[in-house]
Amino acid sequence: MAFQDIIAQLRQDITTAEDAGDEANAARLRKELDEALRTGEQEAEQQ
């Protein structure tokens, strides 16, 4: 799966969790999104 696809899926999952009132899952997914974005930035800087 491409990096952009992973980010888009995480954002969609966060929205779905928020809409369902599952704030614990939304918070976990936000953390995963933050980590993925940081990893993507680091990889881009290395290229």
C-alpha positions as a Markdown table, in Angstrom:
| # | Residue | x | y | z |
|---|---|---|---|---|
| 1 | Met | 0.0 | 0.0 | 0.0 |
| 2 | Ala | 1.4 | 3.4 | -0.9 |
| 3 | Phe | 2.2 | 5.9 | 1.8 |
| 4 | Gln | -0.6 | 8.3 | 0.7 |
| 5 | Asp | -3.1 | 5.4 | 0.8 |
| 6 | Ile | -2.1 | 4.5 | 4.4 |
| 7 | Ile | -2.5 | 8.2 | 5.5 |
| 8 | Ala | -5.9 | 8.4 | 3.8 |
| 9 | Gln | -7.1 | 5.2 | 5.4 |
| 10 | Leu | -6.0 | 6.3 | 8.8 |
| 11 | Arg | -7.8 | 9.6 | 8.4 |
| 12 | Gln | -11.0 | 7.8 | 7.3 |
| 13 | Asp | -10.7 | 5.3 | 10.2 |
| 14 | Ile | -10.4 | 8.3 | 12.7 |
| 15 | Thr | -13.5 | 9.9 | 11.2 |
| 16 | Thr | -15.4 | 6.6 | 11.5 |
| 17 | Ala | -14.3 | 6.1 | 15.1 |
| 18 | Glu | -15.3 | 9.7 | 16.0 |
| 19 | Asp | -18.7 | 9.3 | 14.3 |
| 20 | Ala | -19.3 | 6.1 | 16.3 |
| 21 | Gly | -18.3 | 7.8 | 19.5 |
| 22 | Asp | -15.3 | 5.6 | 20.0 |
| 23 | Glu | -12.9 | 8.2 | 21.3 |
| 24 | Ala | -10.4 | 5.7 | 22.6 |
| 25 | Asn | -10.0 | 4.1 | 19.2 |
| 26 | Ala | -9.9 | 7.5 | 17.6 |
| 27 | Ala | -7.1 | 8.6 | 19.9 |
| 28 | Arg | -5.1 | 5.5 | 19.1 |
| 29 | Leu | -5.5 | 6.0 | 15.4 |
| 30 | Arg | -4.5 | 9.7 | 15.7 |
| 31 | Lys | -1.3 | 8.5 | 17.4 |
| 32 | Glu | -0.7 | 6.0 | 14.5 |
| 33 | Leu | -1.3 | 8.8 | 12.0 |
| 34 | Asp | 1.2 | 11.1 | 13.8 |
| 35 | Glu | 3.8 | 8.3 | 13.8 |
| 36 | Ala | 3.2 | 7.5 | 10.1 |
| 37 | Leu | 3.5 | 11.2 | 9.1 |
| 38 | Arg | 6.8 | 11.6 | 11.1 |
| 39 | Thr | 8.2 | 8.4 | 9.5 |
| 40 | Gly | 7.2 | 9.8 | 6.0 |
| 41 | Glu | 8.9 | 13.1 | 6.7 |
| 42 | Gln | 12.1 | 11.4 | 7.9 |
| 43 | Glu | 12.2 | 9.1 | 4.8 |
| 44 | Ala | 11.6 | 12.1 | 2.5 |
| 45 | Glu | 14.5 | 14.0 | 4.1 |
| 46 | Gln | 16.8 | 11.0 | 3.5 |
| 47 | Gln | 16.1 | 11.0 | -0.2 |
